[in-house]
Amino acid sequence: MHKKMQFIVLLIFLSANTAIFSAIDLVTVPERSSVQLTIYNSADITMVSEERNLTFKKGLNAIQFTWAETLIDPTSLRISFKDRKGSLTLLDTVYPQGRAALIWNIQSDFSGSANIEINYFTSGISWKADYTAIANEQEDQLDLQGFIRVINNSGEDYTNAKVRLVVGNINLVEKISDLANSQLVYPKMPAPQKARAREDFNRYMKKAEDAAEYEFAGSAGSSTPKGVIKEGLSEYFIFTIEGRETIPNRWQKQLKSVSANSIALKSVFKVDSNGQKLNPTKIFEFRNQEDKARSGTIQLGKSPLPDGTVQIFTQKNSRLTFLTATKTNYIATGDKVRLNAGIESNIKIERSIIDYKRTDIEVKKRFNLTDYVSNFTEIFDYSTRIENSLNRSIELEIERSFPENFTLKNNSTKVEKIGKEKLVFYPVVPANSTVQFKYQIYVPHEIER
């Protein structure tokens, strides 16, 4: 198996009567007994927790850890003792000159084996969410499939690993890849920067360790397909892949995260341009909420939907038609999902100004007794014509922006004012029909001279 990270134990025995080493045994450490990867989606950060069983000699033991050709953050390396804690003491940590390595000097009060845990951050391991959305012909129902891809470019193989995926925001003092590629970066850090790096590490480590206390179902030998189990924390959301996975360096793994059929879908057609002749953008709307009557193996509404790429299709007579690929943001449980499904050519919108005039004109005199217009109001009469060639009724969202002191009058359709400058009209057009709505915009002007 490809293995770039080396982990070696140097057993150093000290004579009771002399300070000179009487013997040095070089022992290759056995394979990890377990490993857990906690991959953070908002940054290129993965926390690795691995356990190993080591044989100690009574006296001084030197444990060497190297990270050559990997992206491990040397500032984050930490060793702890899982058992026989009272008989093992970490004396100090030594960074050999010019090497991507450190040595933990450990005093042991016994000869025998003990389990140790090593925690560190690495980069180069990431995960992405991919979705496939298929709308029916009427575009009132949607089937949604979601997958999680785990990508390992860390320089290290991880065998039989428990994998957890985290949604949340994390900011470290330095980028892990920069730390990993620097020579002896941690020993050379100024004291305040060292303290901040350790403080950041300890804080994020504690959060991840707290999350690790959750017990998750599933095992590698399960007869059911593997999926993703979700647990909520105060600042993060944890997606845990059932069982264990082997993720070699430069490999990807894909697992299903959501599978829901017959989701209630609403198609909205949106226009946010001030042009004259337009085709609207089709928006697919549904909610990330649970529906026990809905079919599917992994329901919506049990967890947030991570941001990712959505491939959108429509199905007609058992044939799929690709519409578009779009990005979706993180969607919290219960929130509305809005997917951009592309331009709808079967709906045509034509806007025009059918009348314009100035009123309330006020004239004043300058100091030299000449006249000037000090105040007036512009009145714009707008008409919007919508031609719907689809075999179903449609609802539109038509946005218009105006000067912030405008007034709307004589409107003939549903409308909402957003902020000081925007109107959103919501006309409904029956199948294979044409409708027209009109409105007036009043804009007052005051001229200072």
Secondary structure, DSSP 8 states (H G I E B T S, - for coil): ------EEEEEEEE-TT-SSEEEEEEEE----SEEEEEEETTTTEEEEEEEEEEEE-SEEEEEEEE-TTS-B-GGG-EEEESS-GGGEEEEEEE--TTSSEEEEEEEESSSEEEEEEEEEEE-SEEEEEEEEEEE-TTSSEEEEEEEEEEEE-SS--EEEEEEEEEES----SS-HHHHHTSTTHHHHS-HHHHHHHHHHHHHHHHHHHHHHTS-----TT-SS---EEEEE-SS-EEEEESS-EEE-TTEEEEEEEEEEEEEE-EEEEEE----SEE--EEEEEEE----TTS--SB-TTSS-B--EEEEEEEEETTEEEEEEEEEE--B-TT-EEEEEEEE-TTEEEEEEEEEEEEEEEEEEE-TTS-EEEEEEEEEEEEEEEEEE-SSS-EEEEEEEE--TT-EEES--S-EEEETTTEEEE--EE-TTEEEEEEEEEEEEEE---
